[in-house]
């Protein structure tokens, strides 16, 4: 586990914060985004990266938000386009 800038491990910092009465949550939280704006952008563009750029989040996080809203189901990625030389004859 990498050390934080002050030389303490994240687990040690969490324990210290809890000992001093702070609430410590595990992991990275999904950002709060306006659901209507998320739906509008998705309906208009159908592009995950467009959603990600709009909310300044990673595209995988945008994908998770879209899946949570049932706007995308079972995403496996876009099929690759084969170049002419690699297409089957």
Secondary structure, DSSP 8 states (H G I E B T S, - for coil): --B-TTS-BHHHHHHHHHHTT-----S-------HHHHHHHHHHH--HHHHHHHHT--HHHHHHHHHHTTSS-S---------GGGS--
